[in-house]
């Protein structure tokens, strides 16, 4: 019995997580609705009311519901001014918004008009045409079948529940309209599904292309880097003997032009520097490969590790360009905790956060980076804070979107989306709090380890 309850709860969490991921993907491919576009669509919503009154025989006034939907469009177009507490749930807000302005709005118009129609009234083809177009756009925008069916069924319950508050309902016409609505919706789902599948394949191919390019570059670079490292290491092992022979040669032949001790030290240091540069290049390749690899991080092998181990590894091995960059990072290992995850993956998450913090902190004269740990009752957290340039408000809801990059000439837009995929894959989450021109803070929340 307990096992069945556990499996039920696990499946329910998995379904909710899949629905949330589908809402996120829908928002990522659809959030380009600008303020100008929102105002234009709101105006079209109201102008269609005039067209409807002129050419359709309606039996109730649709102005109020159209005004409400137009107001929603305007509000959504101004979403950059919303409080951040709401803005971080933008994918869910997006789905509710689309559900209201498309299937709910046009479903209500068709259904209530049919309910208010007199006996023997014919189906209103204009209103049904509007519903067909709304259904097609709805399928295109929501994208995933699971989410489409969930939203459509929910909005239909809301639409038909309004009939409980009406008198003298023409159930015959309502039923006929419902049959048409269902048929049109299935058609829109099939046609839209074909289009959406092509878009999904395009997105998948795009991600695979990034991986293939990164993998090809890595393969081509690792071989010569390994050769350089081996030659440098081999040469460095023989340098002391060569220096000793050189000094003996000077004693035998004093007329030889001597090399200063400084130059001899530079010779040895140059070989050390070559090996360090090779390791630096390999670290960059590892980061590139990890960020671009398209696989399910939930399936990645994990073990119970101390979080300080992964963070210290990342802080110490990150390929800084110079000592000043390393000096920016202030790490406090207090309040350490265990996590059930792959240390390599957590290390790469930290690479990305450290890299962003280092890049943007240097754009301020007094740039600083702080990393600390916090333990809680629901989550254990790693916080990475920097006093860099932050993220402007209008872009804050996009920081974890795939291929979104701003203010970084070397950015690919895959680093933070990689971090999000890793954290969600282990049952955690990543959040961003930022103020433009002041600071940026990323919070990694890890689930408490299983007892």
N, C-alpha and C positions, 0 to 999 in steps of 0.2 A: 504493500500500500504506500509506504513512504517512498519507495523507488518510483512508483507511478506518479506520485505528487511531484517528486523532484524532476522527473522527465517532462511533466506538464509545464512546470515553471520554467525549465530550461528552454523548451520549445517556444513558450510565450515570449521569453526574453529574446530569443533568436528572431522571432517574427517581428517584434517591435523594433529590433535593431535593423532588420532588413528593410522595414518600412521607412525608418529614419534615414537609412542610406539612400533609398530611392528618392525621398523628398530632397535630400541634399543634392543628388545628381540632377534632379529635375530643376532645382533652383540654379545650379551652376550653368546649365545650358540655356536657361531662360531669363536670367536676371538682368539682361541688358535693357530693360524698360527704363528709358530716361524720363526726366521730368517733362520734357517737351512731348514725348510720345504718350505719356500718361494723360496730359491735358488734351491732346488731340483725340485720343480714344474716348475720354470722358465727354468731349463735345459730340463725337459721333454717336455715343450712347443716347444723348439727349435729342440729337437731330433725327435719329431713327424713330423717335416717338412721333414726330410730325409726319414722317413717311407712313408710319403704321396707322395713324388716324386718317390719313388721306386715302389709303388703299386697302385697309383691312377693316372688317366689320367686327370690332372688339366690343365686349360687353362689360368690361371693367377698366378703370383708369390705371394704366401702367406707369404714369408719370412718377409716382412716388418711389416705386422700386427702382426705376431708372435713375432718379436723382440719388438714391442711396448708393447704387453701383458706381455712378459717376464720382461721387464723393470718395468711395473706396479707391478708385483709380488715382485721384488726386493725392490722397493720403499715401498711397504706395509710391507714387512718383516722388514724394517728399520724404522717403524713408531714411535718407542720409541724416535727417534731423531727429530721428527717433531716439529715445533713450537707449543706451547700450544694453541695458538689461533686457530689452525687447529685441534689439537688433541681432543679438547672438542666436536667437531662435528664428532667424529669417527663413530658413527652408520650410519650417512648419507653418509660419505665417504665410509664406508664398502659396502653399498648398491650400490653406483655408481661403485665401484671397481668390485663387482661381476657381475653387469650388463654388464660391458665392457669386462671382461675376459671370460665370458661364452656366454650368448645369442647374444651379439653384435658381438663378435669375430667370433664365429662359424657360426652364421647366415650370416655374411658378406662373409665368405669363401664359404659357400654353394650357396648363392644367386649370388654373383659376378661370381663364376665359371660357374653357369648355364647361366648367362647372356652372358658370353664370349664364350660359347660353340657353335659349328656350328649346323646347322639344322640337325634334326634327331639324335642328340646325346642322349644317354641313361642317366638315372639318375645315378649320382655317389654315389654308395652305401657306399663307405668308408667315404666320407665326411658327408653323412647323418648319418652314425653310430656315427661319432664324435659329430654331433649335438644332437643325442639322449642322449649320455652320458652327454654332457654339460647341456642339459635340465633337466636331472634327478638330477645332482648335484646342479644346480641352484635352483630347487624346494626345495631340502633338506636344502640349506643354507639360503635362504630367508624366508622360513618357512610359512609365512602367505599368504592366498589366495589373499586378497586385494592388498598387496604389490607386490606379484608375478605378478598379472595381470597388475598392473600399470607399473611395470618395463618392463615386456615382451612386452607390447603394445608400450611403448616408444622406446625401442631398435629396434623393428621391423620397426617403422616409420623411424628411423635413417638408418637402413639397406637398406630399399627399396628406400629411398630418394637418395641413392648413384647411383641408376640406371639412374637418370636424367643427370648424368655427363658422361655416357657411350654411345658409338655409336654401332649400329648394335646389339641391345639387342635381345637375343633369348627369347622372352616373353612366348612362349609356354613352354619351359623347366623351366623358372622361375615360371610360374603358377603351373606346376606340382610339382616342389620342394616346393612351398608354401603350397600346399595341404598336402604333406608329413610332412612338418614342423609343420603345425597346428595339424595334427593327432598325431604326436609323442609328441607334447607339451601337448595335452590333456591327453594322456596316462601317461606321466611323472607326470602331475599334480595330477591325480587320485592315481597312485601308491605312489608317494611321499607324498600325503596328508594323506594316511593311516599311513605311517611311522611317519610323523610329528605329527599326532594326538596321536600316542602312546607316543612320546617324550613329547608332551604338557601335556598329562595326567600324565606322570611320574613327570614332574616338578610341576604340581598342587598337586599331592599326596605328594610330598616332602614337599611342603609348608604346606599342611594340617597336615602332620605328626609332623612338628615343633609346629604347633598350638595345636594339641592334646596333645603332650608331655608337653608343657608349661601349658596348661589348667589343666592337670592331676596333675602336680606338685603343681600348685597354689591351687587346691582344697584340696590336701592332707596337705599342709602346713598352710593354713589359719585357719583351725579349731584348731590345737594345739596352734598356735600363739594367737588366740583370747582367748583361755583358759588361757594362760600364762599372757596376758595383763589384763584380768579380775581379776585373782588371785593377781597379783601384785598391781593393783589399789585398790582392796579391802583390801589387807594387809596394803598398805600405808596409807589408811584412818584411820586405827586403831593404827598405830605406835605411834603417839603423846600420845594417851591414855595409851598405854603400857609403854612408857617412863616415863610418869607421875606416874603410879602405881609403876614402878621400883624405882623411886626416893623416894616415900613414904615408900616402903619396906626397903630401905637403912636406912631411919630415924628410923624405928621401930627396925630393926635388923642390927646394925652397923658392925657386924662381917662378913656380906656378902662381897664377893669379888666384888668391884665396877668395872663397865665398864667406860672407859674414855669417855669424850664428843666427842672425835674424832671418836671413834668406833660407838657411837650412831649416829653421823652424817653420817658415812659411811653406816650404816644400812639403813637410809632413802634414801641416794643417790643411793645405789644399786638398790632399788626398782624403783627409777626414771629412772636409766640407763636401767633397764629391759624393761620398757615401751618404752623408746626411741629406743632400739634395735628391739623391736617388730614393731614399726612404720618404722624403717629402712628396716626391712625384707619385710614388706608389700609394701613399695615403690619399692623395687627391683622386687617383684612379679608383680606389676603394669607395670613396664617398660618391663619386659619379655613378659607379655601378650600383651601389646600394640604393641611391635615390631614384634611379631610373628603372629598376627591375620590377616588372609587372607580375607579382605573385601575391597570394593570399597570406598576409602576415599572421592571421589567426592560426594558420597551420604551421608557422615557423616553430622549430624546436626551441623549447625554453627550459630553464631550470631555476631553482631557487638561488638567487644571488643577493649579495649586499649591494645596494644602490651606489654606495660610495666607491665600490670597485670599478663600476662602469664609468662613473663621473670622473674619478681621478685618472683613469685610463684616457678618457676623452680630452680632459684638460691638459694632460702632460704630452699626449701624442698628436694633438691637433697640429696641422702644418702651418704654424704662424709664419708670416713673412719676415718678421724681425723681432728682437727682444721686447720692443715697446708694446707690440700687440699682446705678447704673453703677460706683460706687466699690468695690462688693463683688467685681467681676469682675477677677481677676488673670490675664492671658493672657501666656504665654511662647511666642513664635513660633519658638524654636530647633528644629532637627531637622526642618525642613519637608520635604515629599515631594510627589510628583505622584500624582494619582488619576484614573482614567478614569470620570468621572461628571459629572452636570449640576451646575454651581455653584449654581444656584437651588435645587435639591433639597437639596444639602448645607447650604446656608444655612438652609433651613427646618428641617432636622434640628437644627441648632445653635440656632435660635430656640426650639424646644421644650425642649431641654436647658437652655439658659440661663434660660428662663422658669420651669421647675420649680425650678432651683437658686436663683434669685432669690426666688421665693415662699417656699420652705421655709427658706432661710438666714436670712431676716428674722425667723423665729420664735425665733431664738436671739440673744442679745445680742451675741455675738462671732462672728456668722456670716461665713463667708468662702467664696469660689468661686475655684477654680484650674482653668485650662485649659492643658494642655501636650501636646506631641507626642513620640512615640517611634517609632523605626525598628527593624524586626526582620527576621529571615531569612524568615519566613513571612507576617507581617502588618506593615503600618504602622498606627499607632494614634493616635487622638485621645482623650485622657482628660479628662472633665469631672467634677470633684470638688467637693463642697460639704459644709460642716460643719452641715448642717441637721438636721432631726428624723429622717431616715432612713425606712426602711420596716419595719414589724413583720414578724417572721419568717413568720407565717402568711399574709402577703400577698405575699411576695417572688416567689413563682412566678407571680403574676398581673399583674405590672407592665406586661407588653407585651400583655396581652389587650385586645381591642377592647371599648370602653365601660367598662373598669374604671377607676374613679377613687376616690381616698380622700384625706381630709384637705384637699381643695381645694374651696371653695364654687363656684369658677368652672370646675372641670374637667369635660370632656366624656368623658374616657376614650379619646380617639382620637389624642392627641399621640404617645405612645410607640409605639402600634401603627403609626402612620404612619412613625416613625423605623425601626422594625423592617422594615417593607415596603420602604423605600428602601434600607436597607443590604443586605438580602438580594437586592434587585433588581440591585444592582451587584456581587454576588458576595461581599459582606462580611458582617459580623455585628455585633450590638450586645449587650453584656452588662452586667449590673447587679451590683455588689457593694455591700452596705449593712449597716449596723449600726443598729438602732433607737436613736434619741436620740443618735447620734454622728456619722454621716456617710452620704453616698450617693455612689457613683462609677459613672459610665457610661463604658464603653470602646467606642469605635467602631473596629472592625478592618477595614482596607481591604486588598484583595488587592494584591500588588505589581503595578505597571504593566507591561503587555506590553512586551517588549524589541523 
